[in-house]
Amino acid sequence: MTIALSHEEELTASSLAQLINGEIELIWHRGYYPTALCEQALPRIATECEAAGYTLTDDFQSLGTSLGEAAENESNAARYLATAAETTALIRHKIFDGQLSPTDLLRLDADELWPYGATVARHQGRTMLPGIIRRWPGGAHANPHIDQRDIPLLDAYRLIRRVGVNVYLQVPEPGNGGEIDFWGLFTDEAEYVSQKRPDYGLDRATLGAPHFSVLPGQGDLLMFDAARVHGVRRVERGVRVTAACFLGVRGPAEPLLLFA
């Protein structure tokens, strides 16, 4: 049975506050990022993703070391911090050729819309990665998963919520896969960890039908509580590309934190 998740259709001060406070479940802002800039970036994204070595899974491609990789061990965490600036420069100056990247646009908007602003997260004085690019060519998918708050690089912030942010730069035609599916929330991360697969995420077969499924359009922004189980359906034809980051929430009177 499909259950429509409550959502707002524009990123505003009100909708951001509602999402952070758990009053709505999604923000789906259509046409958030210009499609012309999406198209200009796609050839460069394909080239860089094909050359990248993402170690967490081979189910999709990703630029740079991600926070998910960093959570695996101390060596990955050190690599994450050491390469964050290089990855950020690659995305800003090579992929988007000096134009405002989707996650930089999101950071500026969040800084203005949230009463206490938004800033890039830091770990022991070192800037974390503010945004990442992911690419799903034909056959790629992502297992259902949550994005955990309780990982070492985020411990000092004592986050109460982690908001997932995706800006869609390319999507398959309807009927060709690439949808993002949503299931319920995991309020207890230890319970989630106890159910994880050996590689990452959860077994789709054990979850049943998704509660809600979305195939955004090119340039669309999607924001949701990252403790909600979500996964990407296998891309049967075409390519799916997103610019992604997280907003970390510490409390109602604290700046939001960007990281990826």
Salt bridges, closest charged atoms under 4 A:
GLU9 OE2 - HIS7 NE2 3.84
GLU9 OE2 - ARG30 NH1 3.94
GLU25 OE2 - ARG228 NH2 2.78
GLU48 OE2 - LYS94 NZ 2.89
GLU50 OE2 - ARG135 NH1 3.39
ASP59 OD2 - HIS141 NE2 3.53
ASP104 OD2 - ARG92 NE 2.70
ASP104 OD1 - ARG107 NH2 3.65
ASP147 OD1 - HIS145 NE2 3.83
ASP147 OD2 - HIS230 NE2 3.03
ASP181 OD2 - ARG204 NH1 2.80
ASP181 OD2 - ARG233 NE 2.85
GLU189 OE2 - ARG149 NH1 3.93
ASP199 OD1 - ARG197 NE 2.85
ASP203 OD1 - ARG197 NH1 2.77
ASP225 OD2 - ARG161 NE 3.28
GLU254 OE1 - ARG250 NH2 3.98
